[in-house]
Amino acid sequence: MICPHVVPFDFPAILPILKKMDIVNAHIVEYLLNVTPDRDDTLADMEQYALARNFPVVGPLVGRVLYQFAKISRAERVLELGSGFGYSAYWFAKALGKDGRVICTDGNPDNAEHAQAYFHRGKIANKVTFLVGDALKPTSTSTSIPGLSGRPCPASEKADS
């Protein structure tokens, strides 16, 4: 879901509008706002950056959902293909434990540079690896992506038993 048009808004202030639009149930919006952390200044600046450049990001509400998914699944590693300047990855990294890793990919080195600056500013750079290149053309196998080799996916382990 790409929602660049809602980026600058304060969600509690637009609940009446959401109720009229009936796109997302207002109770769900309120719930998500209560169970997930507030956006920090870095995320707010990333949203403004996206808005100024008409760059599509998932927006704060979906960001909170991504955060919640990572938390409740106890994710240790996240692979994001097409990371842009790292908005979604930032939410994932905030949700991961101290040893968690997010591997980002994007074809634009400028996006990687902006992302790294935001990650450092948000004090999450130690959790994020950003690879520049075409994610659909891996150099060899998943072993070329740091952090993905060596351990099977927990979901596949459960499916095998």
C-alpha positions in Angstrom: 0.0 0.0 0.0 1.5 3.3 -1.0 0.0 6.4 0.7 2.2 9.4 -0.1 -0.8 11.7 0.2 -1.2 11.0 4.0 2.4 11.4 5.0 2.3 14.9 6.6 -0.9 14.4 8.5 -1.4 13.8 12.2 -3.5 10.6 12.3 -5.5 11.3 15.4 -6.5 14.7 13.9 -7.8 13.0 10.7 -9.8 10.2 12.3 -13.1 11.9 11.4 -12.0 12.0 7.8 -11.0 8.3 7.9 -14.4 7.4 9.3 -16.2 9.2 6.4 -13.9 7.6 3.8 -14.4 4.1 5.3 -11.1 2.9 3.8 -9.6 1.9 7.2 -11.9 1.3 10.2 -11.2 4.1 12.6 -11.1 1.7 15.5 -8.2 -0.1 13.8 -6.4 3.1 13.3 -6.9 4.1 16.9 -5.7 0.6 18.0 -2.6 0.8 15.9 -1.8 4.3 17.2 -2.0 3.0 20.8 0.0 -0.2 20.5 2.9 1.0 18.4 5.5 3.7 19.1 5.2 7.3 18.1 7.2 8.4 15.1 10.5 9.9 16.0 11.9 13.1 14.5 14.0 11.1 12.0 10.9 9.3 10.6 9.0 12.6 10.4 11.9 14.1 8.4 11.9 11.0 6.1 8.2 11.6 5.5 8.8 15.3 4.6 11.7 14.2 2.3 9.3 11.8 0.6 6.6 14.4 0.3 8.9 17.0 -1.2 10.1 14.6 -3.8 6.8 12.8 -4.5 8.6 9.6 -3.5 6.2 6.8 -2.5 6.5 5.5 1.0 4.1 3.4 3.0 3.4 6.2 5.4 3.2 6.2 9.2 0.2 4.0 9.7 1.5 1.1 7.5 4.9 1.8 9.1 3.3 1.0 12.5 1.8 -2.2 11.1 5.3 -3.3 9.8 6.7 -2.5 13.2 4.0 -4.6 14.9 4.5 -7.5 12.5 8.2 -7.6 13.2 7.6 -7.4 17.0 4.9 -10.1 17.2 6.8 -12.5 14.9 10.0 -11.9 16.9 11.7 -11.3 13.6 15.5 -11.5 13.7 16.2 -10.7 10.1 14.3 -8.7 7.5 15.1 -8.7 3.8 13.6 -5.7 1.9 13.8 -5.6 -1.9 13.5 -2.1 -3.3 14.1 -0.1 -0.1 14.2 3.4 -1.6 15.7 5.6 1.0 14.9 3.3 3.9 11.6 4.4 5.3 10.1 0.9 5.8 13.5 -0.5 6.8 13.7 2.1 9.5 10.4 0.9 11.0 11.6 -2.7 10.8 14.9 -1.9 12.4 13.2 -0.1 15.3 11.2 -3.2 16.0 14.0 -5.7 16.0 16.0 -6.8 19.0 19.6 -5.6 19.6 21.0 -8.4 17.4 18.3 -8.0 14.6 19.4 -7.3 11.1 17.6 -5.6 8.2 19.1 -6.1 4.7 18.0 -3.4 2.3 18.4 -3.4 -1.5 17.9 -0.6 -4.0 19.3 0.1 -7.4 19.9 3.8 -6.7 23.1 4.7 -4.8 21.7 8.1 -3.9 18.9 6.3 -2.1 21.4 4.2 -0.2 23.3 7.3 0.8 20.2 9.1 2.1 19.1 5.9 3.9 22.5 5.5 5.7 22.3 9.1 6.9 18.8 8.5 8.3 19.9 5.2 9.9 22.8 6.9 11.6 20.7 9.7 12.8 18.1 7.3 14.2 20.9 5.2 15.9 19.9 2.1 14.0 22.7 1.9 11.5 24.2 -1.0 13.4 21.1 -3.1 12.5 21.0 -2.3 8.7 23.0 -3.4 5.7 22.2 -1.6 2.5 23.1 -3.3 -0.8 23.0 -1.3 -4.1 22.1 -3.2 -7.2 19.3 -5.0 -9.0 17.6 -7.2 -6.4 16.1 -9.4 -9.2 19.6 -10.3 -10.5 21.5 -11.8 -7.5 25.2 -12.2 -8.1 25.0 -16.0 -7.3 22.9 -17.3 -4.4 21.4 -16.1 -1.2 24.8 -16.6 0.3 25.9 -13.4 -1.4 23.5 -11.5 0.8 25.0 -11.0 4.3 22.9 -12.4 7.1 20.8 -14.7 5.0 23.0 -17.7 4.8 23.6 -20.2 7.5 20.2 -20.4 9.2 16.9 -21.8 7.8 13.7 -19.8 8.0 11.9 -20.7 11.2 8.6 -20.9 9.3 10.0 -23.6 6.9 11.3 -25.6 9.9 7.7 -25.7 11.3 6.3 -26.7 7.9 8.7 -29.6 7.7 7.7 -31.1 11.1 
